[in-house]
Amino acid sequence: MSNRRSQRRSDDEKVKLSSEESKEQLRFLLGFLKPHRLRLALALTVLIISTGLTILFPALIGQLIDYVLHPQPDSFSLPVIGAMVFGLLLVQSVTRYFTSTTLVTVSENTLASLRQSLYSRIISLPMSFFAERRVGELASRLTSDLALIQETFTFTFLELLRQSIVLIGGIAFIAVVNIQLTSVILLVLPAIVVVAVLFGRIIRRYSTQTQDALADAAVVLEESLQAITSVKSYVNESYEVQRYTSSIRRGIAIAIKSAKLRSAFVSFIIFVLFGGIAAMVWYGGNLVREGVITIGDLISFAMYAMFVGGALGSFAELFGQVQRTLGASVRVQQLLRELPEEVGETSGALYSSIDVQNISFSYPGRKDIRALHDVSLSIAAGQRVAFVGESGAGKSTMAALIQQFYQPDTGTILFDGQNARTIGMGDIRRSVGIVPQDIVLFGGTIAENIRYGKLDATDGEVRQAAELANATEFIDSFPERFATVVGERGVKLSGGQRQRIAIARAILKNAPILILDEATSSLDSQTEHLIQEAMERLVQNRTTIIIAHRLSTIRSCDNIFVFSKGKVAETGSHSELLADPDSIYTRLCALQFGTAMPGETHNV
């Protein structure tokens, strides 16, 4: 927990962006728009024209009022002015529709590209990365962070540009109407800009903390739903609700603080700007009475002043949105900068023998603890071996290194005499099949789960693999047979059924090296017999590594490696190891069976 908190503090520090870093994040986000730059340029051009036409509207209204109150023979007629207003509204509506639909199309395609890039990067990262991250947090990056970026692409950037044009155009037009009145508005602009910058920085910090709180809530949600069986078994629903509520409330508290700041800024805008407008109307009324300007000029000026005020008032929310997006983009960019595994090109080569030479290894998050220390072992092609030992002795860690989930700190692993570092990681993993103890299935059909071992397998190959795994009996009993949906993580199947699906998947993969993490514990005798029978078919003519929890399953192994405290303490066959009454293996057998003494192997 302390490591995660320190990591979170480190992330918070990184999100406090300088001006140059903010520009870098904008360049990073806008870089995803490059493939659509021509369509985007057209849409923005039309947007500028559309917004420019909008700015003409108050001027036409002013002329219309002056014509009604004081018709002038040299001015436009009432029908002409009316036609101009109608045409202006029509063109503005059409261009607004075109701009909005085009930018939505561009932003949706851009976000799809960003989402695909982020998912592709996450799924290609090494196991060491996932050991330091929680699934819910990564899911939050793909959902809430990208949703924030999507909103900015779809709406915020568009509105920032539109309101900027309105602000500049509005100030220009009111300056044309009367420079004296314009000075009243311009006096308050510097104060508004300074306050906007200060509020923007504070809002950015709070928005980042809000995203963190949402990520924490997503983690709790993910963990509790994945472990829903344990939650209900221990009657801890209220505890999980409390954990989730606590995370949500932290986010709510921060979001409320941020909302209060934005509301304070908007209130400041209303007070200062509309107070200025009131002063302008009072001053303008005197100018109308003195004949310096017309009533139409004053109304046009008031409308432009409201345009300027509305633009300035919207900047607080828009800038806050941009700041939140920059904070989200930092985390997205951090993930995209993570180095993926170098899987390399697949040559199609397969390997059968394994030599481990002086391997030492510590997990990335626990560098002070040696999981393996100076381990050496050799497994010939076609040999059946077992890894045994107490929990935490290093058995599963050794299996993970063989699959290249991690790289050893020191030492070498050879496949068919070749250094694993010189072989494509894809070739090594295609050479290794695994039937884990904790079977996790995907939420699709039975056929899709079996076919995961060979994506281009035919229906006949899928059925044959299921038959060899003793799975067709229960599969054919379902109304939809192989099209039966197994549910998330296979929850609609029993433990024995899931294990047989996993065996069928491994059979279909047909890898020359097989790792079996003992998968027959806690099963009834009939199901265990079916699975053992299927496994016997599976291990034929393969190099097999059995991670043994039940020692009765490894008597026929060619060699047994006994792990203790991260080392291979003993090596030999079942009978050889039992011949030594002081061996660790003999002690393990005695603890498990109570009668396993030298010469009494019939019980083991």
ROVO-386113 format. One record per residue (C-alpha): x, y, z; residue in three letters. Coordinates in steps of 0.5 Angstrom, whole numbers, plus 500, padded with zeros to 3 digits. Example, Ala and Ser with C-alpha at 12.3 -4.5 7.8 and 13.67 -1.06 7.14 Angstrom:
BEGIN
525491516Ala 527498514Ser 
% end
This chain:
BEGIN
500500500Met 506505502Ser 509503495Asn 502505491Arg 502512495Arg 509514494Ser 508512487Gln 501516487Arg 505522490Arg 510522485Ser 505522479Asp 502528482Asp 508531482Glu 509530475Lys 502533473Val 504540476Lys 506542469Leu 510548467Ser 508552461Ser 513549457Glu 510542459Glu 503544458Ser 505546451Lys 508539450Glu 502536452Gln 498540447Leu 503538442Arg 502530444Phe 494531444Leu 494535437Leu 499530434Gly 493525434Phe 489529429Leu 495529424Lys 491524420Pro 485528419His 489535418Arg 485537412Leu 478535414Arg 480539420Leu 483545417Ala 476545413Leu 472545419Ala 476550422Leu 475555416Thr 468554416Val 468555423Leu 471562423Ile 467564417Ile 460562421Ser 463565428Thr 465571424Gly 458572421Leu 455571428Thr 459577430Ile 455581424Leu 448580428Phe 448585433Pro 450591428Ala 444589423Leu 440589429Ile 442596431Gly 441598424Gln 434595424Leu 432599430Ile 435605428Asp 431604421Tyr 424603425Val 425609430Leu 429614425His 428612417Pro 433614413Gln 433615405Pro 440613404Asp 440607409Ser 438600407Phe 430598407Ser 427594412Leu 426588407Pro 433588405Val 435589413Ile 430583414Gly 433579409Ala 440580411Met 438578418Val 435571415Phe 440570411Gly 445571416Leu 442566421Leu 441561415Leu 448561413Val 450561420Gln 446555422Ser 448551416Val 455552417Thr 455550425Arg 452544423Tyr 457542418Phe 463544423Thr 460540429Ser 459534425Thr 465534422Thr 469536428Leu 465530432Val 467525426Thr 475527427Val 475527434Ser 471520434Glu 476517429Asn 482521433Thr 480518440Leu 479511437Ala 486511434Ser 489514441Leu 484508445Arg 487503440Gln 494505441Ser 494505449Leu 491499449Tyr 496496444Ser 501499449Arg 498496455Ile 497489453Ile 504489450Ser 508491456Leu 512486460Pro 509482467Met 513486471Ser 509492469Phe 503489471Phe 506487478Ala 506494480Glu 499496477Arg 492494479Arg 487492473Val 482498475Gly 487503475Glu 489501468Leu 482501466Ala 480508469Ser 486510464Arg 482507458Leu 475510460Thr 475516465Ser 482519462Asp 480518455Leu 473520456Ala 476527458Leu 480527452Ile 474526448Gln 470531451Glu 476536450Thr 477534442Phe 469534441Thr 467540445Phe 472544449Thr 477546443Phe 471548438Leu 468552444Glu 475556445Leu 476557438Leu 469560437Arg 469564444Gln 476567442Ser 473569435Ile 467572439Val 472576444Leu 476579439Ile 471580434Gly 466583439Gly 472588442Ile 473590435Ala 466592433Phe 465596440Ile 471600438Ala 468602432Val 462604435Val 465608440Asn 472608443Ile 469611449Gln 465606451Leu 470601449Thr 475603454Ser 470602460Val 470594458Ile 477594456Leu 479597463Leu 476590467Val 480585462Leu 487585465Pro 484583472Ala 480578469Ile 486575465Val 490575471Val 485572475Val 483566470Ala 491564470Val 491563477Leu 484560478Phe 486555472Gly 493553476Arg 489551482Ile 483548478Ile 488543474Arg 491541481Arg 484539483Tyr 482536477Ser 488531477Thr 486529484Gln 479528482Thr 482523476Gln 486520482Asp 480519486Ala 476516480Leu 482511479Ala 482509486Asp 474507486Ala 475504479Ala 480499482Val 475498488Val 470496483Leu 474492479Glu 477488485Glu 470487488Ser 467484482Leu 472480480Gln 472477487Ala 465477488Ile 465469490Thr 470471496Ser 466477498Val 459474499Lys 462468502Ser 465472507Tyr 459476508Val 463483506Asn 458486502Glu 458492506Ser 465493507Tyr 466493500Glu 461498499Val 464502505Gln 471502501Arg 468504494Tyr 464509498Thr 470512501Ser 473513494Ser 467516491Ile 467521497Arg 474523496Arg 473524489Gly 466528491Ile 470532496Ala 475534491Ile 470535485Ala 466540490Ile 472544491Lys 474545484Ser 467547483Ala 467552488Lys 473555485Leu 470555478Arg 463558481Ser 467563484Ala 471565478Phe 464565474Val 461570480Ser 467574479Phe 466575472Ile 459576473Ile 460582478Phe 466585474Val 464585467Leu 456586468Phe 458591473Gly 462594467Gly 456593462Ile 451597467Ala 456603467Ala 457603460Met 449603459Val 449609464Trp 454612460Tyr 452610453Gly 445613455Gly 448620456Asn 451619449Leu 445618446Val 441624450Arg 447628447Glu 446626440Gly 453623440Val 451616438Ile 444613436Thr 440608440Ile 441603435Gly 449604436Asp 448603444Leu 444597443Ile 449594438Ser 454596443Phe 450592449Ala 450586445Met 457586443Tyr 459587450Ala 454581452Met 458577447Phe 465579450Val 462578457Gly 459571455Gly 466569452Ala 470571458Leu 465568463Gly 466561459Ser 473561459Phe 474559466Ala 470553465Glu 473551458Leu 480553461Phe 479548467Gly 477543462Gln 483544458Val 487543465Gln 484537467Arg 485534460Thr 492536460Leu 493532467Gly 489526464Ala 494526458Ser 500526462Val 498519465Arg 496517458Val 503519455Gln 506516461Gln 503509459Leu 505510452Leu 512511454Arg 513505457Glu 517500454Leu 514494451Pro 516487451Glu 521485445Glu 517479442Val 521480436Gly 519476429Glu 516469429Thr 521464426Ser 516458427Gly 522455431Ala 520450437Leu 524448442Tyr 524442447Ser 530442452Ser 531447457Ile 538448461Asp 538453467Val 545456469Gln 546460475Asn 539463475Ile 538469481Ser 532473481Phe 528478485Ser 521481483Tyr 521488481Pro 517491486Gly 521486492Arg 528487490Lys 531486497Asp 528479497Ile 531473493Arg 526469489Ala 531465486Leu 538464488His 544461484Asp 539456481Val 541451475Ser 537445472Leu 537441466Ser 531438463Ile 532434456Ala 527434451Ala 521429452Gly 523428459Gln 517429465Arg 520433471Val 517436477Ala 518442481Phe 516441489Val 517444495Gly 514449500Glu 510455498Ser 514460496Gly 520456495Ala 521459488Gly 517453483Lys 512458480Ser 517463479Thr 522458476Met 516457471Ala 515464470Ala 522465468Leu 522459463Ile 516463460Gln 520469459Gln 515473463Phe 521476467Tyr 528476465Gln 533473471Pro 538478474Asp 544474473Thr 545467469Gly 542464463Thr 536460460Ile 538456454Leu 533452450Phe 535447445Asp 542450447Gly 541457445Gln 541463449Asn 534465451Ala 536472450Arg 538471443Thr 531467441Ile 525471439Gly 520471445Met 514469441Gly 518463439Asp 519461446Ile 512462448Arg 509458442Arg 514453445Ser 511453452Val 504451453Gly 501451460Ile 495449464Val 495453471Pro 491451477Gln 487457477Asp 483457470Ile 481463468Val 477463461Leu 474469457Phe 467471457Gly 465468450Gly 463461448Thr 467454449Ile 469454442Ala 472461443Glu 476459449Asn 479452446Ile 480456440Arg 485461444Tyr 490456443Gly 490456436Lys 486462433Leu 486459426Asp 483452428Ala 477448425Thr 471446428Asp 473439427Gly 480441431Glu 476444436Val 472438437Arg 478433437Gln 482437442Ala 475437447Ala 475429446Glu 482428448Leu 481433454Ala 474429456Asn 470435455Ala 465433450Thr 461429455Glu 459435458Phe 459440452Ile 454436448Asp 450436454Ser 449443453Phe 443446449Pro 448450445Glu 454445445Arg 460449443Phe 457455442Ala 455455450Thr 457462453Val 461461459Val 460467463Gly 466472465Glu 472468467Arg 468462466Gly 463463472Val 458458469Lys 462452469Leu 464448474Ser 472448476Gly 473441473Gly 469443467Gln 474449466Arg 480445467Gln 478441462Arg 477447457Ile 484449459Ala 487442457Ile 483442451Ala 486449449Arg 493446451Ala 492440447Ile 490445441Leu 496449442Lys 500443441Asn 507446444Ala 513441445Pro 514444452Ile 508443457Leu 507446464Ile 502443469Leu 501447475Asp 497441479Glu 490442477Ala 486436480Thr 486439488Ser 479439491Ser 475435485Leu 471429486Asp 474422485Ser 470422478Gln 472429475Thr 479428478Glu 480421474His 477424468Leu 482430468Ile 488425470Gln 486421464Glu 486427459Ala 493430462Met 496423460Glu 494424453Arg 496431453Leu 504430456Val 505424451Gln 511426447Asn 512433450Arg 517436455Thr 513436461Thr 514440468Ile 509439473Ile 509444479Ile 507439484Ala 502440490His 500433491Arg 506429491Leu 502422489Ser 502425482Thr 509425481Ile 512418482Arg 513417475Ser 517423473Cys 524422470Asp 527427475Asn 524431481Ile 527438483Phe 526440490Val 526447491Phe 527450498Ser 528458500Lys 529460492Gly 534454491Lys 534447488Val 536443494Ala 535436492Glu 535433485Thr 533425483Gly 527420482Ser 522419487His 525413489Ser 532416490Glu 530422494Leu 526417499Leu 532413500Ala 535418504Asp 531419510Pro 533426512Asp 532429505Ser 527435504Ile 523430500Tyr 522425505Thr 520430510Arg 515433505Leu 512426504Cys 511424511Ala 508431512Leu 503430507Gln 502422508Phe 504421514Gly 507414512Thr 512416507Ala 518413509Met 524410505Pro 521403502Gly 514405504Glu 513408497Thr 506405496His 502410499Asn 506416496Val 
% end
